[in-house]
Structure formats: C-alpha cells, structure tokens
Amino acid sequence: MLEMTAEEALEQGKNLNFQQVWVALMETRAQFKETDRKIAELAKETDRKIVELAKETDRKIAEYANEAAKEAAERSKEFDRKMADYARESAEEAKKAWQIITEVGRKQAETAAQLKKLDEKVDRMCGNVGGLNRSLGELIETLIAARLWRKFPDYDFQRAYQRIPLYDEKRQVRTDVDILLVDTTICMAVEVKRELNRKDDVDDHVKRMGLIRRYPPEQVCGKQLLGAMAGGVVDPEVRDYAHKCGFHVLELTGETVSLVPPPEGFAPQNW
C-alpha cells in the first residue's frame, strides 16, 4: 500500500467515484479478514507451542525431581549406612572402654588389697623395729649403767638410779632421767642415746637439766647437779658440742663404756 499525504489523498479522492471507493473498501475488508485469520493462526500456533513448551518443562521438572529424589534417596541410604557403621563402631569402642575400665577397677582393687597387706606388714615391721630400737636402747643403757660411777674418779659416786620420773606440782610427769649418779653432795644426770648424733639431743638434755633442778627428785635435793651424755655411737661434732654445753661424754668401746677425755679447759656445768 502506497503512502501519501493528506493533500495527495484529497486530490486523488476527487477523481474517485462511488464504485471505486466501494471496491477499495471491500479489498481493505478482505485484507483485514486475512490479517485476522493470520493473527488467529499465529495465536493458535503460539498457544500450541506454549502448551508443548509447558509439557516439555513439566517433563524436565519431573525428570529433575525424580533424579533429585533418587539422589537424595541414595544419599539418605549412604548416610544411614554410615550412621549404622558409626553406631556399631561406637558400641564396640564403648564395649572396649568398659572392659578397660572394668580391668582397671579390678587391678586397682587388687593393688589396694596388696597395699593394705603391705601397710600391715610395714606396721608389723615398724612395731618390730620399734621394739628392737627400744631393746637396743635399754641394752645400751644397761651396759652404760653398769658400774658407771667408777668412770668418774674425781667424784665419790656410790649409787646409780635408772629411769627416774620427774613430777611437777600437779603430779604430772614432765620428763625422766635415764641414769642418776649420786653421792652425798653431788649428783649427775646422764642421758643415754643409742646414737648420739644430733645437737638437738644435747639441747633437749639442757632443758631436762633445768626441769631436774626445778622439780628435783629426793636424790637431787640439796646437792650440786652435773650432767653427762652417753651413746653407743657418738658423733665427734655432737661430742664437742656437748662439752661446750658443760656435759661429760661417755661412749661404748667394745664391751665397756669409756669417758671421753674432755677438751683442755673444760669445766662441767653446775645446774
């Protein structure tokens, strides 16, 4: 169809008669019908393609959904299998752990029983050793006490007393004297040790001498009080310390007891 301006159309229209106009209208009408028909066919084809596309889309979605469901089912199955394996392994580990705990408990119980028996043996041994120590101490004390007064020619000791307790004003025992040598004007308190190897033993005897003077037994009352220390074995350093504190020192030598010569300038302490 040729395009023309309004003036050209008006000019051309002047030359048209009714019949020509009618024919033109009919042709235009036929063209509109053809256009409508083509549009309808196009629309029908478009609808058909849309339906086919929708069906294809649904099919692909269904396939994807099936694949996804299948994959999910496989994954779920694999997960269930792994969880079952994990549960089985955990049960086995728990069983092993319980067996270990049970075994450890049994061994601990056995060890506790053995330790109890060992403690009982140690207690018995300690009791025996304690008894042995007491026996040795008493033996050494007896050996030293035998005719001990003869070891001090400078004094006129005539009597020896053993294990004399000291009572305070409330009649409570404060200490005791292993050996007490006595003459008419002088007495000597002797502390006996199986091993004289601690300066603390010397310090303890110094305190004991003060208690003897404070709470004197009848053998000491009104007399000069001297002190001495004796041991089955005497450490040289402790011996020297005892001399500095004013004590005589005696030591077992073989089957007898000997007075250890005091250092030059030694003066016995009078309590």
Summary of the structure (lengths in Angstrom):
residues: 271
radius of gyration: 63.7
end to end distance: 157.7
largest distance: 188.4
contacts: 676
relative contact order: 0.06
helix: 61%
strand: 19%
